[in-house]
Amino acid sequence: MPRWKALPEELDPQIREFTGQLRRLVDRSGLSIAALADRTGYSKTSWERYLNGRLLAPRGAIVALAEATGTNQAHLNTMWELAERAWSRAEMRHDMTMEAIRITQARAALDEAGGPRGHGRSRPSGAVGTAGGALPGGGRSPSVPAQRGSLPRVPQQPQAGPDSAPGHGLPPAVAFVAGIGGPQPPARPAGGSRRTAVIAVVVVGVLLVVTGVVLLIGSGGGSKGAEAVTTPSPKPRTSAPPLPAGVECSGSACAGQDPEEMGCGGEHVRTLSSATVGKSVIEVRYSETCAAAWARITAAVPGDTVEITAGGAGQNSTVDSTMAAYTPMVAVKRIADVEACATLASGTKGCTVEAAG
């Protein structure tokens, strides 16, 4: 049964060549995947992904592989840089394809929802003057169409004669409200409840006429404008900054995840603090890119345990036959909150000091 699986057919030729070279180095060294993980500090699962073309190995893993197999780092780094560029190009093509799919889906959703129902124009609110849009010269404004239900146009009266006085031909109540002169009601004898009743009737009539005029003006041409639908402008799309190639999580999404499988190790990690417990060494490993940390113990014996805590959350791991172990990740908001502790099989305990930023 062959040791290696066939590489994916869609793999870029440059990445395929680089992965094949990694396989040859491992075969030449005679190391198993478990032994390779023990010597390099990268997990067995991570190396299986690197050597099967499912994930590009980070630079740190390549440096560790060169040291474990006695290979010239300069040559291996050159091949890694070429493969990394090919990987980035492949990811860019994938991102463009996904963006095109999202755009197509958005357009289809908009087509299903439909656009605005109408584009009617509402009547100008400040148009107070001759009813029906009539101009002083008797003509109609070309931009204001006749409105259904509006007041009838008042016929133009001759300029000469007693009938040419302003307000002639209008009902007395309308002429009175508009302030236009006209036939004045005969004088009534002063005093008495009859005069008060007449004044009250006139006031009520005036109010009714004014209300009718306002309602007629407001009803004409307003129905089309009411149908216009204002489409809200789309809100700007906000998203988190993209993660580097090979990095699969950040912050709380990394909690409980394997740092190597998520791409948080290699060039993205640094040691915040360390301590010696018995003969073992514990470290706080922190990735700013992933906003997460984990603990690592080396020079250990089976049964030793290591734990990482940050902001009340914690993860732990137990050493097996590899003499080393590292914990899953915890999300980190403040570096000062991160602490690694070890409990050895002998009963000795110890922790790191406060991590420095």
C-alpha positions, -999 to +999 in steps of 0.1 A: +000+000+000+016+033-010+026+056+018+013+088+002-022+097-012-025+111-047-024+149-047-055+167-058-058+172-095-067+209-092-034+216-073-012+243-089+019+227-106+042+248-085+026+237-052+025+201-065+063+202-071+069+217-037+047+191-019+065+163-038+098+176-026+086+176+010+075+140+006+109+130-008+127+147+021+105+128+046+110+095+028+148+100+027+150+107+064+130+076+072+109+095+098+073+086+104+047+114+105+045+110+143+083+112+146+083+142+123+057+160+144+078+152+176+110+167+161+095+198+145+069+208+171+041+208+145+013+183+150+008+150+131-025+163+117-008+194+104+019+174+086-007+152+071-024+183+056+010+197+044+021+165+027-012+158+011-015+193-005-045+204+015-027+232+033+006+251+025+031+245+052+041+278+070+077+289+068+084+279+104+074+243+096+098+243+066+127+256+087+119+229+113+117+202+086+151+213+072+167+210+106+151+176+112+162+161+079+196+180+075+184+198+043+198+231+031+173+257+044+181+283+016+171+259-012+140+248+006+130+284+014+133+293-023+109+266-033+085+276-004+084+312-016+074+301-051+048+278-038+035+305-015+030+329-044+011+302-063-010+295-033-019+332-030-028+333-067-051+303-063-068+319-033-073+351-052-090+332-080-112+315-055-121+348-038-130+363-072-152+333-080-170+335-047-175+373-051-191+367-085-214+341-070-225+366-043-231+393-068-252+370-089-272+359-059-278+395-048-290+405-083-314+376-083-327+385-049-333+421-060-351+410-092-374+388-071-381+416-046-389+441-074-383+479-076-403+510-066-439+508-076-443+544-089-426+576-097-455+600-094-449+636-086-467+653-058-482+688-062-461+717-049-471+725-014-467+762-019-491+767-049-516+792-035-533+813-061-557+809-090-574+775-088-565+749-114-531+764-122-546+794-141-522+823-148-532+859-142-536+864-180-563+838-182-539+811-196-530+778-179-495+771-168-481+743-190-463+726-161-494+723-139-521+700-154-558+705-145-566+685-114-597+664-111-619+676-083-603+711-082-623+743-081-638+755-115-619+784-131-635+817-126-644+833-160-625+865-167-648+895-163-647+927-185-625+954-173-651+982-176-684+988-159-697+983-124-694+945-128-656+947-131-651+952-094-629+926-078-648+897-065-678+902-088-695+868-096-680+851-065-702+839-037-703+866-010-688+843+016-658+835-006-653+871-016-654+880+021-627+854+030-604+864+002-606+900+012-620+911-021-646+939-023-681+932-034-717+939-026-718+947+011-747+934+031-771+961+042-765+977+076-784+961+104-797+979+134-772+979+162-778+956+192-799+926+198-795+888+197-804+887+160-772+905+150-751+881+171-768+851+155-762+865+120-725+870+128-722+835+141-739+821+110-715+841+087-684+829+106-695+792+104-702+796+067-668+811+061-651+783+080-670+757+060-660+773+027-624+776+036-623+739+047-639+729+014-614+748-006-584+733+013-598+698+009-604+702-028-569+716-034-553+689-013-572+660-031-562+670-066-531+652-080-521+639-046-529+603-052-501+596-076-475+611-054-487+590-025-480+558-044-443+567-048-421+543-028-389+555-014-363+527-016-339+530+013-303+532+003-283+501+011-262+502+043-225+500+038-211+465+042-187+461+070-165+431+074-134+420+094-100+424+078-090+393+058-068+368+075-034+358+060-032+328+037-035+295+057-049+312+089-084+298+096-096+316+127-093+346+149-103+355+185-132+335+200-134+314+168-100+299+178-111+288+213-106+251+217-090+247+182-056+231+174-032+261+167-013+242+140-044+230+121-058+266+122-025+280+108-018+301+139+017+287+144+049+291+124+056+327+114+025+339+132+035+329+168+059+341+194+067+331+230+053+355+256+068+339+287+083+306+299+093+288+331+111+257+341+092+232+362+114+204+374+132+194+343+104+205+319+100+238+302+066+254+298+059+283+274+030+307+266+027+307+228+008+337+214-004+345+179-014+382+174-028+373+140-052+348+156-057+368+188-052+335+207-027+317+229-018+282+239+007+265+263+035+241+253+056+218+275+089+202+263+115+178+279+085+163+297+076+127+306+044+108+300+017+119+325+028+155+328+000+180+322+001+216+309-027+242+311-033+276+296-057+302+311-068+336+299-097+357+311-114+329+330-111+304+300-087+275+300-074+245+281-051+216+290-032+187+275-014+156+288+020+144+276+021+111+259+051+092+245+064+121+225+078+139+256+061+171+245+026+185+243+006+217+236-029+227+245-058+239+223-061+276+220-079+302+242-090+336+229-069+365+243-081+400+249-054+411+273-019+396+272-014+402+309-042+377+316-025+348+300-008+321+322+006+287+316+010+261+344+023+226+345+017+197+369+044+170+366+038+133+371+061+136+401+037+161+417+058+192+411+038+223+400+048+256+385+035+285+364+049+312+341+052+348+353+029+375+340+032+377+302+049+408+288+034+426+258 
